[in-house]
């Protein structure tokens, strides 16, 4: 599949995903990988400032939801993945590439789709059987917000978002059709939901 032409926007958020090389994680504890990812986010944000909406680190990939005030998502991602890969290589002692190809991105213009993607990101640890409550997964912005720990780069104000009713909605897992449709939509330059069933909309928190 040919590489999508980058769409640079300062108006809408992006969902971004990147996987480890061959989908196999590194000889480094995930807690250390999390630490290195946060360091890399700080460096990248200094060179290409963003607003962070969500970040979830899994065993062989990560999910980011960000917006770029200067319409330079490619510059931010270059800096983040470059620094992240370098730190992982040093920590693991490996000489091969750390990340498996280019990151995947999708621009999300519709608010209801945005909430579904946010939910999809936070459900990853539950789908993987790692936790029963998304707030318990330690390598996510949701967990840090829950325990009252400040993220090292600017985040969207989540005061209302993490109300109990939002958490309850997040834990209402997507149907398989919804999951499949979201995955297909995330392959596009601009997200589009292709499912046949009407998705239940979340509470209308306004931080888009």
Secondary structure, 3 states (H helix, E strand, C coil): CCCCCCCCCCCCEEEEEEEEHHHCCCCCCHHHHHHHHHHHHHHHHHHCCCEEEEEEECCCEEEEEEECCCCCHHHHHHHHHHHHHHHHHHHHCCCCCCECCCCEEEEECCHHHHHHHHHHHHHHHHHCCCCCCHHHCCCEHHHHHHCCCCCCCCECCCCCCCCHHHHHHHCCCCCHHHHHHHHHHCCCCECCCCCCCCCCCCCCCCCC
